Amino acid sequence: MRDADTFNSGRELRLAARSGAFHRPTSGEAPGYVQANLVILPRDWAYDFLLFAQRNPKPCPVLEVGEAGSPETAILADRADIRTDLPLYRVYEKGELVEETGEILSRWRDDFVFFLLGCSFTFETALLQAGLRLRHQEEGVNVPMYRTNLVCRGAQRFLDSPMVVSMRPFAPADAIRAVEITREYPAVHGSPVHLGDPAGIGIADMGAPEWGDAVTIREGEIPLFWACGITPQLAALVSRPPLMITHAPGYMFLGDRADHEFRLSG
């Protein structure tokens, strides 16, 4: 089990990440606040990615786009610094992962544009409040994430590439409830893209997720698969932009806005 949460807001967690005091996955942290995936690209690649996201809204729901050269947020949080306020970053050069780091101050450029994309961690509070249990939180690990045979439609220099999904197992009755709850959150991936047999979306081994950690799936439980914001990182491996910076899988940006603001019924 993970230690009890000690953050009362997204801002508290961001400040802890900025100081280097917080460096673990963010599922279950600062409950009630929006979480987001991060993508940073040079300006001459930014439109290509925006078009890619627009064509693939399930894995890439855009919540905020930064001004070119500015690292400060304006919508999800009041002037958070995108260079320091996440627990862990990844740096890709020409499709190769070259670094994981706790801050990107030295790498920031005047032509960078950041994107914050909806994250399924945002609707986890609603699942918990409905009495549903989240196995990755119970087991104190990162949510499992898998490459699938579902294909995202390419845009400009971002080529067709596979969708990534996150997985949470539930008993059948709870699985129905999880679908009903999460479909109310389309801005943070919404309802699952698949449930049941993982082979149906090209997953051969549930015990070996490409990102995150495997979790226990008990007899009779159904795995539910949600579109995942790691999809742009897989797109980077396929499309090979000269430089792309992202969050590390599971280490999200925490905003100031409440998670219920992203529910259709408010």
N, C-alpha and C positions, 0 to 999 in steps of 0.2 A: 504493500500500500504506500502511496505517496504521502509525504508529510502534509499536515493540515495547511490549507491556504493561509497565507499571511498578508495578502494584498487586498486592500479595500477598493482599489480602482485600477483602471488601466494605467493611469499616470504613475501610480506608485510602482507598478511593475516596470514601466519604462525607465524610471529613474534608477531602479535597482539594476536593470540591464545596462544602462549607461555607465554606471559606476563599476561594472564588472562583478557585482554581487549576485546576479541571477543568471544562470546559464543552464537551464533545463527546459524540456518541452513544456508548452504552455497550456495544454489541455487541462481544464479544471482550475486554472489560475485566474484570479480576479473575476469570479463568476458574476455574470450580469453585464459584462462589457464585450463589445464587438472585438473579434479577432480577424486578422487579415493576412493574406499571403503578399509577398513583396516581389516585384520585378523591377530592375533598373537597367535601362539601355541607353546607349548614345542616341541623341536626337534623330539622327538619320535612319535609325531602326525603329523609332518609337511609333510612327504611323503604321508600319507593317505589323507591329505587335498589337496595336489598338484594333486594327482590322481583324487580326487573328482572334482576338478576344471577342469581338462583336460577332464573329461567325461561330464561336464555340462558347456560348454563355453558360452552359452547365459547368464546365471545369474552370472557366475564366470570367466570372462575373465581376465587372469593374465597379469598384466603389469610389475610387479617387485617382486622379491623374495629377501629378505635380507639374509646376511650371519648370520649363527648361532651366537647368542650373541651380534650382532651389531645392534644398534638402528638407524644407519645412512643410509639414502637413497643414491643411486648412479645413478639412471636412470631417475626417474621422477623429481628429484630435487637434487641439489648439497648439500649433507651432511645435509639434514633436519633431525631433531630429531623426530623419530616416537613416542617418549614417551611424548612429550610436544606440538607438533605443530598441533594438531587437536583441534577443539573447545570443543569436548565432547567425552568421551570414555564410553564403557560398559564392565563390567567384569562378566564373566560367570564361575561358578564353578559347575562341574558335571551337566551341563544343566540348572542351576538356575541362573537367573540374580541377582547378589549380590551387585552391585555398579554401579553408574554413577559418573564420576569424570572428572575434567578438565585436569588431568595429571596422568601418571602412573609410575613416577620415582621410587617410593618406591616398586612397584610391578615387576620391570624389573628383569629378570634372565639371566644368562649366556647361558642358553640353548634355549632361545626364538628365533623363526624365524618369521619374519613378511612377509605378502603378501599384495600387493596393487593391487586391482582389478578395472577394468574399471567401470565408473559411468555414468549414463545417463545425469547428470548435464553437462557433457563435451559437449554434442551436443546441449544443449539448446541455446547457442549463435548462432549456425547456424539456428536454428528454428526462433529465433527472427530476425536475419538478413534477413530472407525470408519473414518477415512481419507477421509471426504467433504469436499469443498471448498465453502466458502461464498463466493459471488461478491461479495456486498457487502463482506465483509471483505477479499477479494483486491483489490478496486478502491478500497478506502478510503472508502466512502460509507455513508450510512444505508440500512437495508433498505427496499425499495420497499413501499408500502402503498396499497391501492386500495379505493375504495367499490364495493360489489357490489349485485346485485339480490336477494341473500339477505336475508330480513326477520327481524329479531329481534322476539320477542313482547313487547308492551308490558305495563306494570304500573303501575296507578294513574296518576300524572301523567307517567310516562315512557311515551311513545307508541311504537307500532310504528315501527321505524326500521331502516335498512339496516345490514348487517354489514360491517365492514372486515376485510380480509385482508392479511397480509404474504406476500411471494412469494420463493421461492428456486428457481433452476433447477438441474436435475440431468440427467445422462445416464440413460437408462432403467433400467439395472441399479442405479445409485446412488439413483434415485428410489424403487425398491422398498425398498431398505435404509433410506432416510430415513423412509418410512412405518412400517416395522417398529420403528425406534428411537423415533420420536416418539409412537407410540400408547401407549408405556409411561409417558408423562408427561401424563396427563389433567389434572393440576392446573395445568399451564402450557400449555393449549390442545390438547395431545394430537396426534392424527393430523390430516393436512390435511382441509379441508372440500371441496376440489376439486383436481383435477389435469388438466392438458391445456388444451384450448381455453379461453382466458380469456373469450370471448364467452358461454360457457355460464353464467357468473355475472355477466354484464353489464359486463365490462371491455372497452371499445372500443379503448383505446390503451395498450399495455404500456409505451410510451416516455414516458408522462405520468402517473406515479403522483400521487395527490392529496396524499400525505405521503411523506417520504423521497426517495430518489433512484432513477432508472432504473439498471438494471444490464444488462450484456451477456447476451443469451441466444443461445448458440451453436447452430449447425445440429445438429439431432437431439436437442437437450435438451428436457426436459419441464418446464414451470413447475408448481411445487407451491404451493398456496395454503393458509395456515394462518389460522384465526380470530385476530383481532388485538385487543389491549386498547385500541386507538384507538376501537373501537366506541362506548364511552360518550361520547366527545367528539362523535361524530356524533349520538348520541342527544340530547346537550345542544343541538345546533343545531336539532333537530326539536322537542324538548319545552320548551326555553327556561326552565330554572330560573332564579331571580333571580340566583344566583351559583353558579359551579362552578369549582373549581381542579383542574388535572390536571398531570401531567408533559407536557413537550413530546414529540412523537412521536420515539421512539428514545432519549430521555434518561431512563433508568429509575432506579428505586430499587434499590440493591444491598444485600442483606441479609447476615447472618452465617451463615445456614444453607447447607449444601452442596447443590449442585444435584441430586446423586444421591438426596437424601432425598425428592425429589418424583417418583422413579421407582417404579412399582408394585412391582417386585421388590426395591426398596430399594438 
